[in-house]
Amino acid sequence: MELRFSNANGKIWIFTDKESTFVIDDDTEQPLHGRILIPRIGKEIAISAIYAKCSRSERYGLWDKLREFAEHTERMPWMIGGEFNTILHPRDRVGSDTNRLPEMVDFAEMAEDCRLIDPGFDGFEYTWAKNTLLERLDRAFINENWTEMFEATRVTNLPRVASDHGPVLARCKLKSTAPKGSSFRFQNMWTRHPQFLALVQSDWEQTTEAGGLLNLRGRDRTRIWFAP
């Protein structure tokens, strides 16, 4: 992995493997937005890495930026992830009764405006801790185009190690493009029919108007008759 870019205040870093390229489209304090091209995928995907401000008023600019990104990525797979510094649901917090409803409404309205999808998560329920206060401040979203490219997206909240925040790992599985052949089926009961061998021999001896391996292939096709 190589460090490709860091954002304006040095708090967001983008790493990719050597074969991939990353192009920055917007570099500000809270979001770092760009497009990554992974050779084995062969198509650009949009990535927005987030490091949100602590106060509600300072996050207004972030929400507006994400709405702007949504317009530009309407036809592209898009993932948004990082530290949002606020919660989306009351269940994302334990250890405090402080009213966070206005902030949650801001967050939810942005997600709805951008048509973001929460792929769910496994692992630790809360990604940030301070004494007895636990919150899920870090998460990932995807858009509908992402679900059309990837068969599955799994988000895992990893343990906190040397920080009060835990890392979030997103793993994606590409949809298979390999053609699916039809399966061969054979009912074994036909082998017990008294006329089975005679029918096979009669069918096998019929001319295929071909020679060599083509003749063998032509005969092989006749055997499909036994499949229902």
C-alpha positions in Angstrom: 0.0 0.0 0.0 1.2 3.5 -0.8 0.1 6.9 0.6 -1.5 8.7 -2.3 -2.9 11.9 -0.8 -3.7 13.7 2.4 -6.3 16.4 2.7 -5.9 20.1 3.4 -5.3 19.8 7.2 -3.5 16.5 7.0 -6.2 14.6 9.0 -7.4 12.4 6.1 -5.0 10.1 4.3 -5.7 8.0 1.2 -3.7 4.8 0.6 -4.0 2.5 -2.4 -2.1 -0.4 -3.9 0.6 0.3 -6.5 -1.6 -0.6 -9.5 -4.5 1.7 -8.5 -4.8 5.4 -9.1 -6.7 8.1 -7.2 -7.8 11.4 -8.5 -8.8 14.2 -6.1 -12.0 16.1 -7.1 -12.5 18.1 -3.8 -10.1 18.7 -1.0 -11.4 20.5 2.1 -11.1 20.1 5.9 -14.0 17.8 6.4 -14.3 15.7 3.3 -11.7 14.4 0.8 -13.5 13.3 -2.3 -12.1 11.6 -5.4 -12.2 8.8 -7.8 -10.2 5.6 -7.6 -9.5 3.3 -10.6 -8.7 -0.3 -9.7 -7.4 -2.2 -12.7 -9.1 -5.5 -11.9 -12.5 -3.6 -11.7 -11.9 -1.5 -14.8 -14.2 1.3 -13.7 -13.9 4.4 -11.6 -15.6 4.4 -8.2 -16.1 7.5 -6.1 -14.8 7.7 -2.5 -15.5 10.3 0.1 -13.4 10.1 3.3 -14.9 12.1 6.2 -13.3 13.8 9.2 -16.2 15.9 10.5 -16.1 18.9 12.9 -17.3 18.6 16.5 -19.9 21.3 16.5 -23.3 21.1 14.7 -22.9 24.5 13.0 -19.5 23.5 11.5 -21.0 20.4 10.1 -23.5 22.3 7.9 -20.7 22.8 5.3 -20.0 19.0 5.3 -23.6 18.1 4.7 -23.9 20.6 1.8 -20.6 19.2 0.3 -22.0 15.7 0.4 -25.2 16.8 -1.4 -22.9 18.4 -4.0 -20.9 15.2 -4.4 -24.1 13.2 -4.8 -25.1 15.2 -7.9 -21.7 14.6 -9.5 -21.6 10.8 -8.7 -25.2 10.1 -9.7 -24.0 7.5 -12.3 -21.0 6.2 -10.4 -20.6 3.7 -7.5 -20.0 5.8 -4.4 -18.9 5.0 -0.9 -18.7 7.6 2.0 -17.0 6.7 5.2 -15.2 8.0 8.2 -15.7 10.0 11.4 -19.0 11.9 11.3 -18.7 13.1 14.9 -22.4 12.7 15.4 -24.9 10.0 15.7 -27.7 9.0 13.4 -30.1 7.1 15.8 -30.7 7.3 19.6 -29.5 3.6 19.7 -26.0 4.8 18.5 -25.3 6.2 22.0 -25.2 5.0 25.6 -24.0 6.7 28.8 -25.7 10.2 28.3 -29.1 11.7 28.1 -28.1 14.9 26.3 -30.5 15.8 23.6 -28.9 15.2 20.2 -32.1 15.2 18.2 -31.3 18.3 16.0 -28.0 16.9 15.0 -29.5 13.5 14.2 -32.1 15.3 12.0 -29.3 17.1 10.1 -27.5 13.8 9.5 -30.7 11.9 8.5 -31.8 14.7 6.1 -28.4 14.7 4.3 -28.4 10.9 4.0 -31.9 11.0 2.5 -31.1 13.9 0.1 -28.0 11.9 -1.1 -30.0 8.7 -1.3 -27.4 6.9 0.8 -27.7 3.3 1.9 -26.5 2.0 5.2 -25.1 -1.5 4.5 -25.2 -2.4 8.2 -22.2 -3.6 10.2 -20.8 -6.3 12.4 -18.3 -6.2 15.2 -18.3 -3.6 18.0 -21.5 -1.7 18.4 -19.8 1.6 19.3 -16.8 3.1 17.6 -15.9 5.8 20.1 -15.5 5.8 23.9 -14.9 8.4 26.6 -15.2 7.1 30.2 -18.8 5.6 30.4 -20.0 7.4 27.2 -20.1 5.2 24.1 -21.1 6.3 20.6 -21.1 5.1 17.0 -19.5 8.1 15.4 -17.8 6.2 12.6 -19.6 4.5 9.7 -19.9 3.9 6.0 -22.6 4.5 3.4 -23.0 3.4 -0.2 -25.3 4.5 -3.1 -27.5 2.4 -5.3 -24.9 2.2 -8.1 -22.5 0.7 -5.6 -25.0 -2.2 -5.0 -25.2 -2.7 -8.8 -21.4 -3.2 -9.1 -20.8 -5.2 -5.9 -22.6 -8.3 -4.9 -22.0 -7.7 -1.2 -20.5 -5.0 1.0 -19.5 -6.0 4.6 -18.7 -3.3 7.1 -16.9 -4.3 10.3 -16.3 -2.1 13.3 -12.8 -3.1 14.6 -11.6 -2.8 18.2 -10.1 0.4 19.5 -6.3 0.0 20.1 -4.3 3.2 20.4 -7.2 5.7 20.0 -10.6 6.6 21.4 -11.9 5.7 17.9 -12.1 2.3 16.4 -11.3 1.7 12.7 -14.1 0.7 10.3 -13.3 -1.9 7.7 -15.3 -2.2 4.5 -15.0 -5.3 2.3 -16.7 -5.7 -1.1 -17.4 -8.6 -3.4 -17.6 -8.0 -7.1 -20.6 -9.5 -9.0 -19.5 -12.5 -11.1 -19.5 -11.8 -14.8 -18.6 -15.4 -15.8 -21.3 -17.1 -17.9 -23.3 -19.7 -16.1 -23.5 -23.0 -18.0 -26.6 -25.2 -17.8 -26.2 -28.1 -15.4 -26.5 -31.7 -16.7 -29.2 -33.8 -15.2 -29.8 -37.5 -15.6 -32.5 -39.7 -14.1 -30.8 -42.9 -13.1 -34.1 -44.8 -13.3 -33.7 -45.0 -17.1 -30.8 -47.4 -16.7 -33.2 -50.0 -15.3 -35.6 -49.8 -18.2 -35.5 -53.1 -20.2 -35.1 -51.2 -23.5 -32.4 -48.7 -22.2 -29.3 -50.3 -23.8 -31.0 -50.9 -27.1 -32.2 -47.3 -27.3 -28.7 -46.0 -26.5 -27.1 -48.3 -29.1 -29.6 -47.3 -31.8 -29.2 -43.6 -31.1 -25.4 -43.9 -31.0 -25.2 -45.7 -34.3 -27.1 -42.9 -36.1 -25.0 -41.0 -38.6 -23.9 -37.4 -37.6 -22.6 -36.4 -41.0 -19.3 -35.5 -39.3 -15.9 -37.2 -38.9 -13.1 -37.5 -36.2 -13.7 -35.5 -33.1 -16.6 -33.6 -34.6 -18.3 -37.0 -35.0 -17.7 -37.7 -31.3 -19.0 -34.2 -30.3 -22.1 -34.7 -32.5 -22.8 -38.0 -30.8 -22.3 -36.5 -27.4 -25.0 -34.0 -28.1 -27.5 -36.8 -28.7 -27.0 -38.0 -25.1 -28.6 -34.8 -23.8 -31.9 -36.5 -24.7 -31.7 -38.3 -21.3 -31.9 -34.9 -19.4 -35.4 -33.9 -18.5 
